[in-house]
Amino acid sequence: MPTPPKKLRKRYENTEHPFVILRFEDGHEIGINKGTAKSFDAYSGETIKVLAVYDRTSGEREMISSKKADDFADE
């Protein structure tokens, strides 16, 4: 039986966009307003998409980047 991936505690700070959404592989999302930071749990090797939202009423999202959980700053 394979060993489960290591659970990590990471942090993301939004300094550039009005609102950013972190979308995880399992489908859950975390929203972060400009000028704030949030900590989150992720698994080693998990891919997290960083999406910018400029108008919350439109539903449009622009993908800024797609990063592995290991590449985010440690908490």
PDB file with SEQRES, HELIX, SHEET and CRYST1 records, atoms N, CA, C and O in Angstrom:
SEQRES   1 A   75  MET PRO THR PRO PRO LYS LYS LEU ARG LYS ARG TYR GLU          
SEQRES   2 A   75  ASN THR GLU HIS PRO PHE VAL ILE LEU ARG PHE GLU ASP          
SEQRES   3 A   75  GLY HIS GLU ILE GLY ILE ASN LYS GLY THR ALA LYS SER          
SEQRES   4 A   75  PHE ASP ALA TYR SER GLY GLU THR ILE LYS VAL LEU ALA          
SEQRES   5 A   75  VAL TYR ASP ARG THR SER GLY GLU ARG GLU MET ILE SER          
SEQRES   6 A   75  SER LYS LYS ALA ASP ASP PHE ALA ASP GLU                      
HELIX    1 AA1 ALA A   69  ASP A   71  5                                   3    
SHEET    1 AA1 4 GLU A  29  ASN A  33  0                                        
SHEET    2 AA1 4 PHE A  19  ARG A  23 -1                                        
SHEET    3 AA1 4 THR A  47  VAL A  53 -1                                        
SHEET    4 AA1 4 GLU A  62  LYS A  68 -1                                        
SHEET    1 AA2 3 THR A  36  TYR A  43  0                                        
SHEET    2 AA2 3 LYS A   7  ASN A  14 -1                                        
SHEET    3 AA2 3 ALA A  73  ASP A  74 -1                                        
CRYST1    1.000    1.000    1.000  90.00  90.00  90.00 P 1           1          
ATOM      1  N   MET A   1       0.838  -1.179   0.000  1.00  0.00           N  
ATOM      2  CA  MET A   1       0.000   0.000   0.000  1.00  0.00           C  
ATOM      3  C   MET A   1       0.888   1.249   0.000  1.00  0.00           C  
ATOM      4  O   MET A   1       1.798   1.351   0.822  1.00  0.00           O  
ATOM      5  N   PRO A   2       0.637   2.201  -0.910  1.00  0.00           N  
ATOM      6  CA  PRO A   2       1.471   3.405  -0.954  1.00  0.00           C  
ATOM      7  C   PRO A   2       1.236   4.298   0.257  1.00  0.00           C  
ATOM      8  O   PRO A   2       0.150   4.303   0.837  1.00  0.00           O  
ATOM      9  N   THR A   3       2.255   5.044   0.629  1.00  0.00           N  
ATOM     10  CA  THR A   3       2.104   5.974   1.751  1.00  0.00           C  
ATOM     11  C   THR A   3       1.365   7.218   1.268  1.00  0.00           C  
ATOM     12  O   THR A   3       1.587   7.667   0.143  1.00  0.00           O  
ATOM     13  N   PRO A   4       0.495   7.779   2.094  1.00  0.00           N  
ATOM     14  CA  PRO A   4      -0.237   8.985   1.690  1.00  0.00           C  
ATOM     15  C   PRO A   4       0.721  10.181   1.605  1.00  0.00           C  
ATOM     16  O   PRO A   4       1.742  10.205   2.293  1.00  0.00           O  
ATOM     17  N   PRO A   5       0.397  11.173   0.766  1.00  0.00           N  
ATOM     18  CA  PRO A   5       1.263  12.344   0.657  1.00  0.00           C  
ATOM     19  C   PRO A   5       1.297  13.135   1.964  1.00  0.00           C  
ATOM     20  O   PRO A   5       0.367  13.084   2.769  1.00  0.00           O  
ATOM     21  N   LYS A   6       2.376  13.854   2.146  1.00  0.00           N  
ATOM     22  CA  LYS A   6       2.566  14.640   3.360  1.00  0.00           C  
ATOM     23  C   LYS A   6       1.654  15.872   3.339  1.00  0.00           C  
ATOM     24  O   LYS A   6       1.542  16.556   2.322  1.00  0.00           O  
ATOM     25  N   LYS A   7       1.008  16.143   4.473  1.00  0.00           N  
ATOM     26  CA  LYS A   7       0.145  17.313   4.603  1.00  0.00           C  
ATOM     27  C   LYS A   7       1.011  18.525   4.940  1.00  0.00           C  
ATOM     28  O   LYS A   7       1.864  18.460   5.825  1.00  0.00           O  
ATOM     29  N   LEU A   8       0.789  19.629   4.230  1.00  0.00           N  
ATOM     30  CA  LEU A   8       1.583  20.842   4.396  1.00  0.00           C  
ATOM     31  C   LEU A   8       0.706  21.995   4.857  1.00  0.00           C  
ATOM     32  O   LEU A   8      -0.485  22.033   4.548  1.00  0.00           O  
ATOM     33  N   ARG A   9       1.285  22.930   5.591  1.00  0.00           N  
ATOM     34  CA  ARG A   9       0.602  24.164   5.987  1.00  0.00           C  
ATOM     35  C   ARG A   9       1.288  25.283   5.211  1.00  0.00           C  
ATOM     36  O   ARG A   9       2.465  25.568   5.431  1.00  0.00           O  
ATOM     37  N   LYS A  10       0.547  25.917   4.301  1.00  0.00           N  
ATOM     38  CA  LYS A  10       1.109  26.931   3.415  1.00  0.00           C  
ATOM     39  C   LYS A  10       0.364  28.249   3.558  1.00  0.00           C  
ATOM     40  O   LYS A  10      -0.647  28.326   4.256  1.00  0.00           O  
ATOM     41  N   ARG A  11       0.871  29.290   2.892  1.00  0.00           N  
ATOM     42  CA  ARG A  11       0.316  30.640   3.007  1.00  0.00           C  
ATOM     43  C   ARG A  11       0.382  31.324   1.641  1.00  0.00           C  
ATOM     44  O   ARG A  11       1.335  31.134   0.885  1.00  0.00           O  
ATOM     45  N   TYR A  12      -0.648  32.126   1.338  1.00  0.00           N  
ATOM     46  CA  TYR A  12      -0.655  32.921   0.109  1.00  0.00           C  
ATOM     47  C   TYR A  12      -1.067  34.341   0.459  1.00  0.00           C  
ATOM     48  O   TYR A  12      -2.038  34.550   1.186  1.00  0.00           O  
ATOM     49  N   GLU A  13      -0.335  35.311  -0.055  1.00  0.00           N  
ATOM     50  CA  GLU A  13      -0.642  36.724   0.172  1.00  0.00           C  
ATOM     51  C   GLU A  13      -1.012  37.363  -1.156  1.00  0.00           C  
ATOM     52  O   GLU A  13      -0.263  37.265  -2.127  1.00  0.00           O  
ATOM     53  N   ASN A  14      -2.161  38.013  -1.200  1.00  0.00           N  
ATOM     54  CA  ASN A  14      -2.638  38.688  -2.409  1.00  0.00           C  
ATOM     55  C   ASN A  14      -2.239  40.158  -2.340  1.00  0.00           C  
ATOM     56  O   ASN A  14      -2.800  40.922  -1.555  1.00  0.00           O  
ATOM     57  N   THR A  15      -1.277  40.548  -3.156  1.00  0.00           N  
ATOM     58  CA  THR A  15      -0.805  41.931  -3.163  1.00  0.00           C  
ATOM     59  C   THR A  15      -1.121  42.667  -4.462  1.00  0.00           C  
ATOM     60  O   THR A  15      -0.920  43.880  -4.537  1.00  0.00           O  
ATOM     61  N   GLU A  16      -1.611  41.965  -5.491  1.00  0.00           N  
ATOM     62  CA  GLU A  16      -1.760  42.580  -6.808  1.00  0.00           C  
ATOM     63  C   GLU A  16      -3.180  42.691  -7.336  1.00  0.00           C  
ATOM     64  O   GLU A  16      -3.496  43.669  -8.012  1.00  0.00           O  
ATOM     65  N   HIS A  17      -4.041  41.734  -7.056  1.00  0.00           N  
ATOM     66  CA  HIS A  17      -5.353  41.662  -7.689  1.00  0.00           C  
ATOM     67  C   HIS A  17      -6.460  41.978  -6.679  1.00  0.00           C  
ATOM     68  O   HIS A  17      -6.294  41.727  -5.485  1.00  0.00           O  
ATOM     69  N   PRO A  18      -7.598  42.531  -7.151  1.00  0.00           N  
ATOM     70  CA  PRO A  18      -8.688  42.876  -6.225  1.00  0.00           C  
ATOM     71  C   PRO A  18      -9.198  41.679  -5.423  1.00  0.00           C  
ATOM     72  O   PRO A  18      -9.536  41.820  -4.248  1.00  0.00           O  
ATOM     73  N   PHE A  19      -9.257  40.509  -6.046  1.00  0.00           N  
ATOM     74  CA  PHE A  19      -9.721  39.300  -5.368  1.00  0.00           C  
ATOM     75  C   PHE A  19      -9.083  38.103  -6.064  1.00  0.00           C  
ATOM     76  O   PHE A  19      -9.063  38.028  -7.292  1.00  0.00           O  
ATOM     77  N   VAL A  20      -8.567  37.177  -5.277  1.00  0.00           N  
ATOM     78  CA  VAL A  20      -7.918  35.983  -5.818  1.00  0.00           C  
ATOM     79  C   VAL A  20      -8.594  34.751  -5.225  1.00  0.00           C  
ATOM     80  O   VAL A  20      -8.963  34.733  -4.051  1.00  0.00           O  
ATOM     81  N   ILE A  21      -8.749  33.728  -6.053  1.00  0.00           N  
ATOM     82  CA  ILE A  21      -9.296  32.455  -5.603  1.00  0.00           C  
ATOM     83  C   ILE A  21      -8.231  31.379  -5.792  1.00  0.00           C  
ATOM     84  O   ILE A  21      -7.630  31.265  -6.860  1.00  0.00           O  
ATOM     85  N   LEU A  22      -8.008  30.592  -4.741  1.00  0.00           N  
ATOM     86  CA  LEU A  22      -7.154  29.416  -4.840  1.00  0.00           C  
ATOM     87  C   LEU A  22      -8.073  28.221  -5.042  1.00  0.00           C  
ATOM     88  O   LEU A  22      -8.915  27.938  -4.190  1.00  0.00           O  
ATOM     89  N   ARG A  23      -7.923  27.516  -6.160  1.00  0.00           N  
ATOM     90  CA  ARG A  23      -8.762  26.340  -6.448  1.00  0.00           C  
ATOM     91  C   ARG A  23      -7.902  25.085  -6.320  1.00  0.00           C  
ATOM     92  O   ARG A  23      -6.874  24.940  -6.983  1.00  0.00           O  
ATOM     93  N   PHE A  24      -8.355  24.182  -5.447  1.00  0.00           N  
ATOM     94  CA  PHE A  24      -7.626  22.955  -5.147  1.00  0.00           C  
ATOM     95  C   PHE A  24      -8.123  21.808  -6.015  1.00  0.00           C  
ATOM     96  O   PHE A  24      -9.199  21.887  -6.608  1.00  0.00           O  
ATOM     97  N   GLU A  25      -7.330  20.739  -6.084  1.00  0.00           N  
ATOM     98  CA  GLU A  25      -7.663  19.586  -6.919  1.00  0.00           C  
ATOM     99  C   GLU A  25      -8.988  18.944  -6.538  1.00  0.00           C  
ATOM    100  O   GLU A  25      -9.693  18.426  -7.404  1.00  0.00           O  
ATOM    101  N   ASP A  26      -9.336  18.969  -5.260  1.00  0.00           N  
ATOM    102  CA  ASP A  26     -10.585  18.339  -4.830  1.00  0.00           C  
ATOM    103  C   ASP A  26     -11.803  19.232  -5.075  1.00  0.00           C  
ATOM    104  O   ASP A  26     -12.930  18.834  -4.776  1.00  0.00           O  
ATOM    105  N   GLY A  27     -11.586  20.438  -5.618  1.00  0.00           N  
ATOM    106  CA  GLY A  27     -12.691  21.325  -5.985  1.00  0.00           C  
ATOM    107  C   GLY A  27     -12.985  22.449  -5.019  1.00  0.00           C  
ATOM    108  O   GLY A  27     -13.708  23.380  -5.371  1.00  0.00           O  
ATOM    109  N   HIS A  28     -12.446  22.393  -3.810  1.00  0.00           N  
ATOM    110  CA  HIS A  28     -12.767  23.493  -2.887  1.00  0.00           C  
ATOM    111  C   HIS A  28     -11.931  24.725  -3.229  1.00  0.00           C  
ATOM    112  O   HIS A  28     -10.866  24.627  -3.840  1.00  0.00           O  
ATOM    113  N   GLU A  29     -12.438  25.877  -2.822  1.00  0.00           N  
ATOM    114  CA  GLU A  29     -11.813  27.152  -3.163  1.00  0.00           C  
ATOM    115  C   GLU A  29     -11.678  28.022  -1.922  1.00  0.00           C  
ATOM    116  O   GLU A  29     -12.477  27.941  -0.990  1.00  0.00           O  
ATOM    117  N   ILE A  30     -10.639  28.859  -1.937  1.00  0.00           N  
ATOM    118  CA  ILE A  30     -10.416  29.835  -0.876  1.00  0.00           C  
ATOM    119  C   ILE A  30     -10.283  31.197  -1.552  1.00  0.00           C  
ATOM    120  O   ILE A  30      -9.482  31.360  -2.472  1.00  0.00           O  
ATOM    121  N   GLY A  31     -11.074  32.183  -1.090  1.00  0.00           N  
ATOM    122  CA  GLY A  31     -11.021  33.535  -1.624  1.00  0.00           C  
ATOM    123  C   GLY A  31     -10.161  34.430  -0.744  1.00  0.00           C  
ATOM    124  O   GLY A  31     -10.204  34.348   0.484  1.00  0.00           O  
ATOM    125  N   ILE A  32      -9.370  35.298  -1.405  1.00  0.00           N  
ATOM    126  CA  ILE A  32      -8.465  36.189  -0.676  1.00  0.00           C  
ATOM    127  C   ILE A  32      -8.577  37.598  -1.262  1.00  0.00           C  
ATOM    128  O   ILE A  32      -8.316  37.803  -2.447  1.00  0.00           O  
ATOM    129  N   ASN A  33      -8.963  38.559  -0.436  1.00  0.00           N  
ATOM    130  CA  ASN A  33      -9.040  39.954  -0.865  1.00  0.00           C  
ATOM    131  C   ASN A  33      -7.650  40.557  -0.990  1.00  0.00           C  
ATOM    132  O   ASN A  33      -6.691  40.058  -0.400  1.00  0.00           O  
ATOM    133  N   LYS A  34      -7.545  41.638  -1.763  1.00  0.00           N  
ATOM    134  CA  LYS A  34      -6.270  42.327  -1.950  1.00  0.00           C  
ATOM    135  C   LYS A  34      -5.776  42.877  -0.617  1.00  0.00           C  
ATOM    136  O   LYS A  34      -6.552  43.424   0.167  1.00  0.00           O  
ATOM    137  N   GLY A  35      -4.487  42.728  -0.373  1.00  0.00           N  
ATOM    138  CA  GLY A  35      -3.874  43.237   0.848  1.00  0.00           C  
ATOM    139  C   GLY A  35      -3.983  42.300   2.038  1.00  0.00           C  
ATOM    140  O   GLY A  35      -3.607  42.671   3.149  1.00  0.00           O  
ATOM    141  N   THR A  36      -4.490  41.094   1.826  1.00  0.00           N  
ATOM    142  CA  THR A  36      -4.596  40.125   2.914  1.00  0.00           C  
ATOM    143  C   THR A  36      -3.892  38.830   2.538  1.00  0.00           C  
ATOM    144  O   THR A  36      -3.541  38.600   1.380  1.00  0.00           O  
ATOM    145  N   ALA A  37      -3.698  37.995   3.548  1.00  0.00           N  
ATOM    146  CA  ALA A  37      -3.070  36.690   3.341  1.00  0.00           C  
ATOM    147  C   ALA A  37      -3.883  35.642   4.076  1.00  0.00           C  
ATOM    148  O   ALA A  37      -4.544  35.937   5.072  1.00  0.00           O  
ATOM    149  N   LYS A  38      -3.829  34.417   3.577  1.00  0.00           N  
ATOM    150  CA  LYS A  38      -4.524  33.306   4.233  1.00  0.00           C  
ATOM    151  C   LYS A  38      -3.617  32.095   4.254  1.00  0.00           C  
ATOM    152  O   LYS A  38      -2.803  31.881   3.356  1.00  0.00           O  
ATOM    153  N   SER A  39      -3.781  31.310   5.302  1.00  0.00           N  
ATOM    154  CA  SER A  39      -3.070  30.045   5.431  1.00  0.00           C  
ATOM    155  C   SER A  39      -4.019  28.921   5.061  1.00  0.00           C  
ATOM    156  O   SER A  39      -5.231  29.029   5.248  1.00  0.00           O  
ATOM    157  N   PHE A  40      -3.464  27.850   4.539  1.00  0.00           N  
ATOM    158  CA  PHE A  40      -4.283  26.723   4.127  1.00  0.00           C  
ATOM    159  C   PHE A  40      -3.482  25.432   4.228  1.00  0.00           C  
ATOM    160  O   PHE A  40      -2.251  25.445   4.250  1.00  0.00           O  
ATOM    161  N   ASP A  41      -4.203  24.324   4.288  1.00  0.00           N  
ATOM    162  CA  ASP A  41      -3.595  23.001   4.290  1.00  0.00           C  
ATOM    163  C   ASP A  41      -3.675  22.423   2.887  1.00  0.00           C  
ATOM    164  O   ASP A  41      -4.690  22.559   2.204  1.00  0.00           O  
ATOM    165  N   ALA A  42      -2.602  21.783   2.465  1.00  0.00           N  
ATOM    166  CA  ALA A  42      -2.562  21.130   1.159  1.00  0.00           C  
ATOM    167  C   ALA A  42      -1.647  19.914   1.263  1.00  0.00           C  
ATOM    168  O   ALA A  42      -0.868  19.783   2.207  1.00  0.00           O  
ATOM    169  N   TYR A  43      -1.755  19.046   0.293  1.00  0.00           N  
ATOM    170  CA  TYR A  43      -0.903  17.863   0.261  1.00  0.00           C  
ATOM    171  C   TYR A  43       0.283  18.086  -0.664  1.00  0.00           C  
ATOM    172  O   TYR A  43       0.164  18.763  -1.685  1.00  0.00           O  
ATOM    173  N   SER A  44       1.414  17.522  -0.306  1.00  0.00           N  
ATOM    174  CA  SER A  44       2.613  17.616  -1.120  1.00  0.00           C  
ATOM    175  C   SER A  44       2.319  17.096  -2.522  1.00  0.00           C  
ATOM    176  O   SER A  44       1.772  16.005  -2.682  1.00  0.00           O  
ATOM    177  N   GLY A  45       2.681  17.874  -3.531  1.00  0.00           N  
ATOM    178  CA  GLY A  45       2.458  17.482  -4.916  1.00  0.00           C  
ATOM    179  C   GLY A  45       1.125  17.911  -5.485  1.00  0.00           C  
ATOM    180  O   GLY A  45       0.906  17.785  -6.690  1.00  0.00           O  
ATOM    181  N   GLU A  46       0.226  18.416  -4.653  1.00  0.00           N  
ATOM    182  CA  GLU A  46      -1.092  18.862  -5.126  1.00  0.00           C  
ATOM    183  C   GLU A  46      -0.942  20.124  -5.974  1.00  0.00           C  
ATOM    184  O   GLU A  46      -0.157  21.011  -5.639  1.00  0.00           O  
ATOM    185  N   THR A  47      -1.695  20.202  -7.071  1.00  0.00           N  
ATOM    186  CA  THR A  47      -1.678  21.377  -7.934  1.00  0.00           C  
ATOM    187  C   THR A  47      -2.785  22.325  -7.504  1.00  0.00           C  
ATOM    188  O   THR A  47      -3.933  21.919  -7.325  1.00  0.00           O  
ATOM    189  N   ILE A  48      -2.424  23.598  -7.340  1.00  0.00           N  
ATOM    190  CA  ILE A  48      -3.376  24.625  -6.925  1.00  0.00           C  
ATOM    191  C   ILE A  48      -3.390  25.712  -7.990  1.00  0.00           C  
ATOM    192  O   ILE A  48      -2.341  26.236  -8.362  1.00  0.00           O  
ATOM    193  N   LYS A  49      -4.580  26.049  -8.480  1.00  0.00           N  
ATOM    194  CA  LYS A  49      -4.718  27.102  -9.479  1.00  0.00           C  
ATOM    195  C   LYS A  49      -5.001  28.415  -8.773  1.00  0.00           C  
ATOM    196  O   LYS A  49      -5.820  28.473  -7.856  1.00  0.00           O  
ATOM    197  N   VAL A  50      -4.316  29.474  -9.205  1.00  0.00           N  
ATOM    198  CA  VAL A  50      -4.513  30.818  -8.660  1.00  0.00           C  
ATOM    199  C   VAL A  50      -5.293  31.605  -9.711  1.00  0.00           C  
ATOM    200  O   VAL A  50      -4.809  31.830 -10.820  1.00  0.00           O  
ATOM    201  N   LEU A  51      -6.506  32.020  -9.347  1.00  0.00           N  
ATOM    202  CA  LEU A  51      -7.405  32.710 -10.272  1.00  0.00           C  
ATOM    203  C   LEU A  51      -7.697  34.118  -9.782  1.00  0.00           C  
ATOM    204  O   LEU A  51      -7.971  34.320  -8.599  1.00  0.00           O  
ATOM    205  N   ALA A  52      -7.639  35.101 -10.691  1.00  0.00           N  
ATOM    206  CA  ALA A  52      -7.965  36.489 -10.354  1.00  0.00           C  
ATOM    207  C   ALA A  52      -9.401  36.777 -10.745  1.00  0.00           C  
ATOM    208  O   ALA A  52      -9.866  36.346 -11.801  1.00  0.00           O  
ATOM    209  N   VAL A  53     -10.108  37.514  -9.883  1.00  0.00           N  
ATOM    210  CA  VAL A  53     -11.477  37.942 -10.155  1.00  0.00           C  
ATOM    211  C   VAL A  53     -11.479  39.468 -10.107  1.00  0.00           C  
ATOM    212  O   VAL A  53     -11.151  40.062  -9.080  1.00  0.00           O  
ATOM    213  N   TYR A  54     -11.850  40.102 -11.227  1.00  0.00           N  
ATOM    214  CA  TYR A  54     -11.874  41.563 -11.280  1.00  0.00           C  
ATOM    215  C   TYR A  54     -13.282  42.115 -11.070  1.00  0.00           C  
ATOM    216  O   TYR A  54     -13.442  43.218 -10.548  1.00  0.00           O  
ATOM    217  N   ASP A  55     -14.310  41.351 -11.473  1.00  0.00           N  
ATOM    218  CA  ASP A  55     -15.700  41.752 -11.285  1.00  0.00           C  
ATOM    219  C   ASP A  55     -16.461  40.552 -10.737  1.00  0.00           C  
ATOM    220  O   ASP A  55     -16.748  39.607 -11.472  1.00  0.00           O  
ATOM    221  N   ARG A  56     -16.783  40.586  -9.463  1.00  0.00           N  
ATOM    222  CA  ARG A  56     -17.419  39.428  -8.813  1.00  0.00           C  
ATOM    223  C   ARG A  56     -18.817  39.143  -9.346  1.00  0.00           C  
ATOM    224  O   ARG A  56     -19.312  38.027  -9.186  1.00  0.00           O  
ATOM    225  N   THR A  57     -19.464  40.113  -9.970  1.00  0.00           N  
ATOM    226  CA  THR A  57     -20.814  39.890 -10.485  1.00  0.00           C  
ATOM    227  C   THR A  57     -20.809  39.164 -11.823  1.00  0.00           C  
ATOM    228  O   THR A  57     -21.820  38.571 -12.199  1.00  0.00           O  
ATOM    229  N   SER A  58     -19.699  39.196 -12.548  1.00  0.00           N  
ATOM    230  CA  SER A  58     -19.668  38.598 -13.886  1.00  0.00           C  
ATOM    231  C   SER A  58     -19.395  37.104 -13.869  1.00  0.00           C  
ATOM    232  O   SER A  58     -19.823  36.399 -14.783  1.00  0.00           O  
ATOM    233  N   GLY A  59     -18.699  36.599 -12.861  1.00  0.00           N  
ATOM    234  CA  GLY A  59     -18.350  35.184 -12.818  1.00  0.00           C  
ATOM    235  C   GLY A  59     -17.115  34.840 -13.614  1.00  0.00           C  
ATOM    236  O   GLY A  59     -16.706  33.679 -13.641  1.00  0.00           O  
ATOM    237  N   GLU A  60     -16.504  35.824 -14.268  1.00  0.00           N  
ATOM    238  CA  GLU A  60     -15.291  35.575 -15.045  1.00  0.00           C  
ATOM    239  C   GLU A  60     -14.087  35.495 -14.126  1.00  0.00           C  
ATOM    240  O   GLU A  60     -13.966  36.240 -13.154  1.00  0.00           O  
ATOM    241  N   ARG A  61     -13.188  34.556 -14.466  1.00  0.00           N  
ATOM    242  CA  ARG A  61     -11.965  34.366 -13.695  1.00  0.00           C  
ATOM    243  C   ARG A  61     -10.799  34.237 -14.656  1.00  0.00           C  
ATOM    244  O   ARG A  61     -10.904  33.589 -15.697  1.00  0.00           O  
ATOM    245  N   GLU A  62      -9.694  34.857 -14.298  1.00  0.00           N  
ATOM    246  CA  GLU A  62      -8.484  34.786 -15.121  1.00  0.00           C  
ATOM    247  C   GLU A  62      -7.439  33.972 -14.368  1.00  0.00           C  
ATOM    248  O   GLU A  62      -7.110  34.283 -13.224  1.00  0.00           O  
ATOM    249  N   MET A  63      -6.918  32.931 -15.010  1.00  0.00           N  
ATOM    250  CA  MET A  63      -5.913  32.114 -14.344  1.00  0.00           C  
ATOM    251  C   MET A  63      -4.571  32.852 -14.342  1.00  0.00           C  
ATOM    252  O   MET A  63      -4.029  33.186 -15.395  1.00  0.00           O  
ATOM    253  N   ILE A  64      -4.052  33.096 -13.147  1.00  0.00           N  
ATOM    254  CA  ILE A  64      -2.770  33.766 -12.981  1.00  0.00           C  
ATOM    255  C   ILE A  64      -1.646  32.748 -13.074  1.00  0.00           C  
ATOM    256  O   ILE A  64      -0.658  32.956 -13.779  1.00  0.00           O  
ATOM    257  N   SER A  65      -1.810  31.639 -12.350  1.00  0.00           N  
ATOM    258  CA  SER A  65      -0.784  30.599 -12.359  1.00  0.00           C  
ATOM    259  C   SER A  65      -1.363  29.286 -11.847  1.00  0.00           C  
ATOM    260  O   SER A  65      -2.457  29.235 -11.284  1.00  0.00           O  
ATOM    261  N   SER A  66      -0.600  28.244 -12.062  1.00  0.00           N  
ATOM    262  CA  SER A  66      -0.909  26.923 -11.548  1.00  0.00           C  
ATOM    263  C   SER A  66       0.370  26.437 -10.875  1.00  0.00           C  
ATOM    264  O   SER A  66       1.389  26.231 -11.533  1.00  0.00           O  
ATOM    265  N   LYS A  67       0.308  26.256  -9.556  1.00  0.00           N  
ATOM    266  CA  LYS A  67       1.511  25.937  -8.786  1.00  0.00           C  
ATOM    267  C   LYS A  67       1.304  24.682  -7.960  1.00  0.00           C  
ATOM    268  O   LYS A  67       0.180  24.339  -7.595  1.00  0.00           O  
ATOM    269  N   LYS A  68       2.380  24.016  -7.678  1.00  0.00           N  
ATOM    270  CA  LYS A  68       2.361  22.884  -6.760  1.00  0.00           C  
ATOM    271  C   LYS A  68       2.325  23.436  -5.336  1.00  0.00           C  
ATOM    272  O   LYS A  68       2.858  24.513  -5.070  1.00  0.00           O  
ATOM    273  N   ALA A  69       1.702  22.705  -4.435  1.00  0.00           N  
ATOM    274  CA  ALA A  69       1.577  23.138  -3.043  1.00  0.00           C  
ATOM    275  C   ALA A  69       2.946  23.395  -2.416  1.00  0.00           C  
ATOM    276  O   ALA A  69       3.095  24.287  -1.582  1.00  0.00           O  
ATOM    277  N   ASP A  70       3.935  22.612  -2.820  1.00  0.00           N  
ATOM    278  CA  ASP A  70       5.275  22.761  -2.254  1.00  0.00           C  
ATOM    279  C   ASP A  70       5.905  24.126  -2.595  1.00  0.00           C  
ATOM    280  O   ASP A  70       6.825  24.565  -1.905  1.00  0.00           O  
ATOM    281  N   ASP A  71       5.416  24.802  -3.654  1.00  0.00           N  
ATOM    282  CA  ASP A  71       5.997  26.068  -4.101  1.00  0.00           C  
ATOM    283  C   ASP A  71       5.457  27.281  -3.354  1.00  0.00           C  
ATOM    284  O   ASP A  71       6.010  28.373  -3.488  1.00  0.00           O  
ATOM    285  N   PHE A  72       4.397  27.122  -2.576  1.00  0.00           N  
ATOM    286  CA  PHE A  72       3.849  28.239  -1.794  1.00  0.00           C  
ATOM    287  C   PHE A  72       4.710  28.460  -0.552  1.00  0.00           C  
ATOM    288  O   PHE A  72       5.442  27.568  -0.125  1.00  0.00           O  
ATOM    289  N   ALA A  73       4.614  29.660   0.019  1.00  0.00           N  
ATOM    290  CA  ALA A  73       5.375  29.989   1.230  1.00  0.00           C  
ATOM    291  C   ALA A  73       4.884  29.157   2.415  1.00  0.00           C  
ATOM    292  O   ALA A  73       3.686  28.907   2.550  1.00  0.00           O  
ATOM    293  N   ASP A  74       5.807  28.735   3.263  1.00  0.00           N  
ATOM    294  CA  ASP A  74       5.449  27.984   4.465  1.00  0.00           C  
ATOM    295  C   ASP A  74       4.783  28.907   5.478  1.00  0.00           C  
ATOM    296  O   ASP A  74       5.083  30.099   5.546  1.00  0.00           O  
ATOM    297  N   GLU A  75       3.884  28.342   6.253  1.00  0.00           N  
ATOM    298  CA  GLU A  75       3.219  29.084   7.317  1.00  0.00           C  
ATOM    299  C   GLU A  75       4.111  29.127   8.531  1.00  0.00           C  
ATOM    300  O   GLU A  75       3.739  29.709   9.550  1.00  0.00           O  
TER     301      GLU A  75                                                      
END                                                                             
